[in-house]
Amino acid sequence: MSHDHAHEHVSNTKRIWMVFALLSVVTTVEVYLGITRPSFLFMHNFLSMNLLNWVFILLTLYKAYYIVWAFMHMEGERSSLRWSVVATVIFLVLYLLFILLVEADYIFEVFKNATIKWNF
């Protein structure tokens, strides 16, 4: 008796290890940069935030994208679903970055120019 299997189980072990290796390398780079804080990144600002923080934000977004793409199986979904998820995330990330930059700059200016002293 022959059984036709339309969908055979395919082992994704190699893919899982590749994703693990890639995410481990990115995390290792983040930890290394966090420990060493290179002055060429830490001492230069872009949009009221030092370049090192921008690198952390970009690497974290890359890891988040790759986790969603690989482990939540977004690569196999229709383009419309992928774009609805990606567009929402892009909007939220840009909104949160806007809040971070505007509020952080405001608080810095209040403490810099006011009689309130830094007590933390």
N, C-alpha and C positions, 0 to 999 in steps of 0.2 A: 504494500500500500504506500503510495507516494504522496507526500504532502507538499503542496506548493507554498513556500513561504515568501510572501510578497515583501515583507520587511524582515530581514535577518538582523539579529543583534550584532552591532558593530562595536568593537572595543575602542574606547576613546582614551585608553591609558596613555598613549604617546602624546596626544593633544593635551591632556590634563597636565602631564609633566612639563610640556613646553610652556603652557600658560603659567604654571607654578614657577618655572625658572625665570620667565620674563618679569612676572610680578615681584619675584624675590630680588632680581637685579635692580629694578626701579626702587624698591623699598630700601635696598642697601645704599643706593646713591642718595636717597633722601636722608637716611641716618648719617651717612658720612658728611654730607653738607651741613646737617644740623649740628654735628659735633665740631667740625672744623670751622664753620662759618667763614668761608673765604672772603677776604676784605673787598675783592673786586665785585662781589655780589652784595655783600652786607652793607658796604659804605656808599653805594650808589642807589639813588631813588628813581622811581618811575611812577607817576600818578600817586604821589604821597605815600608810597610804600617801597621798601627796599627791594632790590632785584631778587634777593634770596627768597623772600616771601612769595614773589611771583613764580619763581621756579618751583617752590613747594606746591602752590596752587595748581600749576600746569601738570606737574607729575601726579598729583592726587587725582585730578580730572582724568588723566590718561588711564590711571589704574581703575578708576570707577567705570570708565567707558569699556575697558577691556573685560572687566568682571561681568558687566551686563551683557556684553557681546558674546563672551564665551560661555559663562556659567548659567546665564538666564536664557540662552539660546536665541538671542535676537537675530543672529545671522541667518537663521532659517525662516524668519517671519517675512510677511509681505512688506513691501516698501512703505506702504501707507502707515502700517502699525509702527514700523521702525521710526519713521519721521515724526509721528505723533508723540512718541516717547522722547526722542532726541530733541525735538523743538521745545517741549515742555521743560526738559532738564536745562537746555541752553538758556531759556528765559529765566528760570529760577536762579541759575548760577550767576547770570549777569545782574539780576536784581540783588542778590545777596552781596556780590562784589561792590555794587553801587552803594548799598547801605554801609558796608564795611569801610569803604574809602571816605564817604561823606561824614559819617559819624566819627570815625577815628580822627580825621583831620579837625573836625569841630572840637572834640574833646582836647586834642593836643593844643589847639589855639587858645582855648579857655584857660588851660593850666599855664600856658606859656605867657600870656599877656595879662592875666588877672592876679589879684592878690592871694588867690587860693594857692596853697603850696602842695607840692607832690608829697603825699604821705603814704605812698605804696611803692 
